[in-house]
Amino acid sequence: MTTVGLLYPGHSAEDDFPRMEVMLDSDIRVPLFHTDIDEDARRADSLREAGTPDRLAAGVEELRLAGAESLVWACSGGSFAYGWDGAHEQTAQLARTAGLPASSTSFAFVHALHELGASRVAVAATYPEDIAALFADFLAAGGVEVVATRGAGIINASDAAAADTERVKELAAAGDHPDAEVVLLPDNALHTAAFVPELEELLGKPVLTANQVAVWEGLRLAERRIWAPALGTLFATREPPPGASEPRGIEVRE
């Protein structure tokens, strides 16, 4: 049994995670613990407020009692809004509090791109343009070339959660770019778990979505490799060669 603990802000697309647990079809659990938010608006100040140490620490004890082996802050904006260095500090604090290897969805995107051997991406974001630009800046700080960034102007997480499959496909297609090797959909409020392969077939390239990479990141930190093509190319990559090193994220055990 492998248990990946997820901290998730508010209530929007959390039903993606039990769906993925079933799709993994293995002895994997991804229990989710909610953190409080004051509002679900995607503004820089609101996103940073969602990711403060006190808010994140509130869900950690339950997560530890659930037997989590790794921890992921499943909130893209609540990490990248702090910038690259600030997001590292946030994750380090979370790891110290939990005594577990920890990461966030934002770092998961960067690590997943390493897994795919890709460096040029298009960002197809639900967010307003200024918030999408913050994510692009975060990726650039991580050595990723962002060839196109599109924000769809969806301000509230609840509105993103209401987007159906066809709407998500429209968002992905509108944000794609011919030079992009991979398309990124960075919003944990967006339902995508059931149809990542459909998105990849539509665009003809790998697609990384926030909830997908959050679960993959937790498994990576727990050193658990899973073959699950129903969750897209990321879950269907080859095993790393013997002796290859992988970035572990931030780990603090006390």
C-alpha positions as a Markdown table, in Angstrom:
| # | Residue | x | y | z |
|---|---|---|---|---|
| 1 | Met | 0.0 | 0.0 | 0.0 |
| 2 | Thr | 1.3 | 3.4 | -1.0 |
| 3 | Thr | -0.5 | 6.5 | 0.5 |
| 4 | Val | 0.0 | 10.0 | -1.0 |
| 5 | Gly | -1.5 | 12.7 | 1.1 |
| 6 | Leu | -3.0 | 15.8 | -0.7 |
| 7 | Leu | -3.8 | 19.2 | 0.8 |
| 8 | Tyr | -6.5 | 20.8 | -1.3 |
| 9 | Pro | -8.0 | 24.3 | -0.9 |
| 10 | Gly | -11.7 | 24.6 | -0.6 |
| 11 | His | -14.1 | 22.5 | -2.7 |
| 12 | Ser | -14.1 | 22.4 | -6.5 |
| 13 | Ala | -12.7 | 19.4 | -8.4 |
| 14 | Glu | -11.7 | 17.2 | -5.5 |
| 15 | Asp | -13.7 | 14.3 | -7.0 |
| 16 | Asp | -10.9 | 13.9 | -9.6 |
| 17 | Phe | -8.7 | 12.3 | -6.9 |
| 18 | Pro | -10.9 | 9.3 | -6.0 |
| 19 | Arg | -11.5 | 8.8 | -9.7 |
| 20 | Met | -7.7 | 8.6 | -10.2 |
| 21 | Glu | -7.4 | 6.3 | -7.3 |
| 22 | Val | -9.7 | 3.9 | -9.1 |
| 23 | Met | -8.0 | 4.4 | -12.5 |
| 24 | Leu | -4.6 | 3.5 | -11.0 |
| 25 | Asp | -6.1 | 0.1 | -10.2 |
| 26 | Ser | -3.5 | -0.8 | -7.6 |
| 27 | Asp | -2.8 | -0.6 | -3.9 |
| 28 | Ile | -2.6 | 3.2 | -3.9 |
| 29 | Arg | -4.5 | 5.6 | -1.8 |
| 30 | Val | -4.7 | 9.4 | -2.4 |
| 31 | Pro | -6.6 | 10.8 | 0.7 |
| 32 | Leu | -7.4 | 14.4 | 0.4 |
| 33 | Phe | -7.5 | 17.0 | 3.2 |
| 34 | His | -9.1 | 20.3 | 2.7 |
| 35 | Thr | -7.6 | 23.6 | 3.7 |
| 36 | Asp | -9.6 | 26.8 | 4.3 |
| 37 | Ile | -9.8 | 29.6 | 1.8 |
| 38 | Asp | -11.4 | 33.1 | 2.3 |
| 39 | Glu | -12.5 | 33.3 | -1.4 |
| 40 | Asp | -12.0 | 31.3 | -4.5 |
| 41 | Ala | -11.0 | 34.3 | -6.7 |
| 42 | Arg | -7.8 | 33.8 | -8.7 |
| 43 | Arg | -6.1 | 37.1 | -7.7 |
| 44 | Ala | -2.4 | 37.1 | -6.7 |
| 45 | Asp | -3.2 | 38.2 | -3.1 |
| 46 | Ser | -5.9 | 35.6 | -2.7 |
| 47 | Leu | -3.7 | 32.8 | -4.0 |
| 48 | Arg | -0.9 | 33.7 | -1.7 |
| 49 | Glu | -3.3 | 33.9 | 1.2 |
| 50 | Ala | -4.5 | 30.4 | 0.4 |
| 51 | Gly | -0.9 | 29.1 | 0.7 |
| 52 | Thr | 0.1 | 30.6 | 4.1 |
| 53 | Pro | 1.9 | 28.3 | 6.5 |
| 54 | Asp | -0.9 | 28.4 | 9.1 |
| 55 | Arg | -3.5 | 27.3 | 6.5 |
| 56 | Leu | -1.4 | 24.5 | 5.2 |
| 57 | Ala | -0.3 | 23.2 | 8.7 |
| 58 | Ala | -4.0 | 22.9 | 9.7 |
| 59 | Gly | -4.4 | 19.8 | 7.5 |
| 60 | Val | -1.1 | 18.1 | 8.2 |
| 61 | Glu | -1.9 | 16.2 | 11.4 |
| 62 | Glu | -4.9 | 14.4 | 9.8 |
| 63 | Leu | -2.7 | 13.6 | 6.8 |
| 64 | Arg | 0.0 | 12.0 | 9.0 |
| 65 | Leu | -2.6 | 10.0 | 10.9 |
| 66 | Ala | -3.8 | 8.6 | 7.5 |
| 67 | Gly | -0.3 | 7.1 | 7.0 |
| 68 | Ala | 0.8 | 9.4 | 4.2 |
| 69 | Glu | 4.3 | 8.6 | 2.8 |
| 70 | Ser | 4.5 | 11.9 | 0.9 |
| 71 | Leu | 2.6 | 15.1 | 0.7 |
| 72 | Val | 1.6 | 17.4 | -2.1 |
| 73 | Trp | 0.0 | 20.9 | -1.9 |
| 74 | Ala | -2.6 | 20.4 | -4.6 |
| 75 | Cys | -3.0 | 24.0 | -5.5 |
| 76 | Ser | -1.1 | 25.4 | -8.5 |
| 77 | Gly | -1.8 | 29.1 | -7.9 |
| 78 | Gly | -1.3 | 28.8 | -4.1 |
| 79 | Ser | 2.4 | 28.0 | -4.8 |
| 80 | Phe | 3.5 | 29.7 | -8.1 |
| 81 | Ala | 2.0 | 33.0 | -6.9 |
| 82 | Tyr | 4.9 | 33.1 | -4.4 |
| 83 | Gly | 7.5 | 32.8 | -7.2 |
| 84 | Trp | 10.2 | 30.2 | -7.6 |
| 85 | Asp | 12.1 | 30.9 | -4.4 |
| 86 | Gly | 9.0 | 31.6 | -2.3 |
| 87 | Ala | 7.4 | 28.4 | -3.4 |
| 88 | His | 10.5 | 26.5 | -2.4 |
| 89 | Glu | 10.4 | 28.1 | 1.0 |
| 90 | Gln | 6.7 | 27.2 | 1.3 |
| 91 | Thr | 7.3 | 23.6 | 0.5 |
| 92 | Ala | 10.3 | 23.4 | 2.9 |
| 93 | Gln | 8.1 | 24.7 | 5.7 |
| 94 | Leu | 5.4 | 22.1 | 4.8 |
| 95 | Ala | 8.0 | 19.3 | 4.8 |
| 96 | Arg | 9.3 | 20.4 | 8.2 |
| 97 | Thr | 5.8 | 20.5 | 9.6 |
| 98 | Ala | 4.8 | 17.1 | 8.2 |
| 99 | Gly | 8.1 | 15.3 | 8.6 |
| 100 | Leu | 7.5 | 14.0 | 5.1 |
| 101 | Pro | 8.8 | 14.5 | 1.6 |
| 102 | Ala | 6.7 | 17.3 | 0.2 |
| 103 | Ser | 6.1 | 19.2 | -3.0 |
| 104 | Ser | 3.4 | 21.2 | -4.8 |
| 105 | Thr | 1.5 | 21.1 | -8.0 |
| 106 | Ser | 3.6 | 23.8 | -9.5 |
| 107 | Phe | 6.9 | 21.9 | -8.9 |
| 108 | Ala | 5.1 | 18.8 | -10.1 |
| 109 | Phe | 4.7 | 20.3 | -13.5 |
| 110 | Val | 8.4 | 21.0 | -13.8 |
| 111 | His | 9.4 | 17.5 | -12.6 |
| 112 | Ala | 6.8 | 15.9 | -14.9 |
| 113 | Leu | 8.4 | 17.8 | -17.9 |
| 114 | His | 11.7 | 16.3 | -16.9 |
| 115 | Glu | 10.1 | 12.9 | -16.9 |
| 116 | Leu | 8.8 | 13.5 | -20.4 |
| 117 | Gly | 12.1 | 14.9 | -21.6 |
| 118 | Ala | 10.4 | 18.1 | -22.8 |
| 119 | Ser | 11.4 | 21.7 | -22.4 |
| 120 | Arg | 9.1 | 23.7 | -24.6 |
| 121 | Val | 5.5 | 24.2 | -23.4 |
| 122 | Ala | 2.3 | 26.1 | -24.1 |
| 123 | Val | 0.3 | 27.2 | -21.1 |
| 124 | Ala | -3.5 | 26.9 | -21.5 |
| 125 | Ala | -4.7 | 28.4 | -18.3 |
| 126 | Thr | -8.2 | 29.0 | -17.0 |
| 127 | Tyr | -6.9 | 32.0 | -15.1 |
| 128 | Pro | -6.9 | 35.7 | -15.9 |
| 129 | Glu | -3.9 | 36.7 | -18.1 |
| 130 | Asp | -1.9 | 38.2 | -15.2 |
| 131 | Ile | -2.2 | 35.0 | -13.2 |
| 132 | Ala | -1.3 | 32.9 | -16.2 |
| 133 | Ala | 1.8 | 35.1 | -16.7 |
| 134 | Leu | 2.9 | 34.3 | -13.1 |
| 135 | Phe | 2.8 | 30.6 | -13.8 |
| 136 | Ala | 4.8 | 31.2 | -17.0 |
| 137 | Asp | 7.4 | 33.1 | -15.0 |
| 138 | Phe | 7.5 | 30.3 | -12.5 |
| 139 | Leu | 8.2 | 27.7 | -15.3 |
| 140 | Ala | 10.8 | 29.9 | -16.8 |
| 141 | Ala | 12.6 | 30.1 | -13.4 |
| 142 | Gly | 12.6 | 26.3 | -13.5 |
| 143 | Gly | 14.4 | 26.2 | -16.9 |
| 144 | Val | 11.2 | 25.6 | -19.0 |
| 145 | Glu | 10.8 | 27.5 | -22.3 |
| 146 | Val | 7.2 | 28.8 | -22.5 |
| 147 | Val | 6.4 | 29.4 | -26.1 |
| 148 | Ala | 2.8 | 30.5 | -25.6 |
| 149 | Thr | 0.7 | 31.6 | -22.6 |
| 150 | Arg | -3.1 | 32.0 | -22.7 |
| 151 | Gly | -5.4 | 32.9 | -19.9 |
| 152 | Ala | -9.1 | 32.2 | -20.3 |
| 153 | Gly | -10.1 | 34.9 | -17.8 |
| 154 | Ile | -12.0 | 32.6 | -15.4 |
| 155 | Ile | -11.8 | 34.3 | -12.1 |
| 156 | Asn | -13.5 | 31.9 | -9.7 |
| 157 | Ala | -12.5 | 28.3 | -9.0 |
| 158 | Ser | -16.1 | 27.3 | -8.8 |
| 159 | Asp | -16.6 | 28.5 | -12.4 |
| 160 | Ala | -13.5 | 26.5 | -13.5 |
| 161 | Ala | -14.9 | 23.4 | -11.7 |
| 162 | Ala | -18.2 | 23.7 | -13.7 |
| 163 | Ala | -16.4 | 23.5 | -17.1 |
| 164 | Asp | -17.4 | 20.3 | -18.9 |
| 165 | Thr | -15.3 | 18.1 | -21.1 |
| 166 | Glu | -15.9 | 20.1 | -24.3 |
| 167 | Arg | -15.1 | 23.3 | -22.6 |
| 168 | Val | -11.8 | 21.9 | -21.3 |
| 169 | Lys | -11.0 | 20.7 | -24.8 |
| 170 | Glu | -11.7 | 24.2 | -26.1 |
| 171 | Leu | -9.4 | 25.7 | -23.5 |
| 172 | Ala | -6.6 | 23.3 | -24.3 |
| 173 | Ala | -6.9 | 23.7 | -28.1 |
| 174 | Ala | -6.9 | 27.5 | -27.8 |
| 175 | Gly | -3.8 | 27.5 | -25.6 |
| 176 | Asp | -1.8 | 25.1 | -27.8 |
| 177 | His | 1.1 | 26.3 | -30.0 |
| 178 | Pro | 2.9 | 24.5 | -32.9 |
| 179 | Asp | 6.3 | 24.8 | -31.2 |
| 180 | Ala | 5.1 | 23.4 | -27.9 |
| 181 | Glu | 6.1 | 19.8 | -27.1 |
| 182 | Val | 3.6 | 19.7 | -24.2 |
| 183 | Val | 0.5 | 21.6 | -23.2 |
| 184 | Leu | -0.1 | 22.5 | -19.6 |
| 185 | Leu | -3.4 | 23.1 | -17.9 |
| 186 | Pro | -2.5 | 24.5 | -14.5 |
| 187 | Asp | -5.7 | 24.6 | -12.4 |
| 188 | Asn | -6.6 | 22.1 | -9.7 |
| 189 | Ala | -10.1 | 23.3 | -9.8 |
| 190 | Leu | -10.5 | 21.9 | -13.3 |
| 191 | His | -11.9 | 18.4 | -13.8 |
| 192 | Thr | -9.6 | 16.5 | -16.2 |
| 193 | Ala | -8.8 | 13.1 | -14.7 |
| 194 | Ala | -11.4 | 11.2 | -16.8 |
| 195 | Phe | -10.2 | 12.4 | -20.2 |
| 196 | Val | -6.5 | 13.2 | -20.4 |
| 197 | Pro | -5.9 | 10.8 | -23.3 |
| 198 | Glu | -8.7 | 12.5 | -25.2 |
| 199 | Leu | -7.0 | 15.8 | -24.8 |
| 200 | Glu | -3.7 | 14.3 | -26.0 |
| 201 | Glu | -5.4 | 12.8 | -29.0 |
| 202 | Leu | -7.0 | 16.1 | -29.8 |
| 203 | Leu | -3.7 | 18.0 | -29.7 |
| 204 | Gly | -1.4 | 15.3 | -30.9 |
| 205 | Lys | 1.0 | 15.8 | -28.0 |
| 206 | Pro | 1.3 | 15.1 | -24.3 |
| 207 | Val | -0.9 | 17.1 | -21.9 |
| 208 | Leu | -0.2 | 17.8 | -18.3 |
| 209 | Thr | -3.1 | 18.8 | -16.0 |
| 210 | Ala | -2.9 | 20.0 | -12.4 |
| 211 | Asn | -4.6 | 17.1 | -10.6 |
| 212 | Gln | -2.9 | 14.5 | -12.8 |
| 213 | Val | 0.6 | 15.9 | -12.0 |
| 214 | Ala | -0.2 | 16.3 | -8.3 |
| 215 | Val | -0.9 | 12.6 | -7.9 |
| 216 | Trp | 2.1 | 11.7 | -10.1 |
| 217 | Glu | 4.4 | 13.9 | -8.0 |
| 218 | Gly | 3.2 | 12.3 | -4.7 |
| 219 | Leu | 3.9 | 8.8 | -6.1 |
| 220 | Arg | 7.3 | 10.0 | -7.4 |
| 221 | Leu | 8.2 | 11.2 | -3.9 |
| 222 | Ala | 7.1 | 7.9 | -2.4 |
| 223 | Glu | 9.3 | 6.2 | -5.0 |
| 224 | Arg | 6.4 | 4.4 | -6.5 |
| 225 | Arg | 6.3 | 3.9 | -10.3 |
| 226 | Ile | 2.9 | 3.2 | -11.9 |
| 227 | Trp | 1.9 | 2.3 | -15.4 |
| 228 | Ala | -1.6 | 3.9 | -16.0 |
| 229 | Pro | -2.0 | 5.0 | -19.6 |
| 230 | Ala | -5.6 | 6.0 | -18.9 |
| 231 | Leu | -4.1 | 9.0 | -17.1 |
| 232 | Gly | -2.1 | 10.1 | -20.1 |
| 233 | Thr | 1.5 | 9.9 | -21.4 |
| 234 | Leu | 2.9 | 11.0 | -18.1 |
| 235 | Phe | 1.8 | 7.7 | -16.5 |
| 236 | Ala | 2.9 | 5.7 | -19.6 |
| 237 | Thr | 6.6 | 6.7 | -19.7 |
| 238 | Arg | 9.4 | 4.1 | -19.5 |
| 239 | Glu | 11.1 | 3.1 | -16.3 |
| 240 | Pro | 14.2 | 5.2 | -15.6 |
| 241 | Pro | 17.5 | 3.5 | -16.4 |
| 242 | Pro | 19.2 | 1.8 | -13.5 |
| 243 | Gly | 21.1 | 4.2 | -11.3 |
| 244 | Ala | 19.5 | 7.3 | -12.8 |
| 245 | Ser | 18.9 | 10.1 | -10.3 |
| 246 | Glu | 15.6 | 11.9 | -10.1 |
| 247 | Pro | 14.9 | 15.2 | -8.3 |
| 248 | Arg | 13.3 | 14.2 | -4.9 |
| 249 | Gly | 11.7 | 17.5 | -4.1 |
| 250 | Ile | 12.0 | 18.7 | -0.5 |
| 251 | Glu | 12.3 | 16.1 | 2.3 |
| 252 | Val | 12.6 | 16.8 | 6.0 |
| 253 | Arg | 12.2 | 14.1 | 8.5 |
| 254 | Glu | 12.2 | 14.9 | 12.2 |
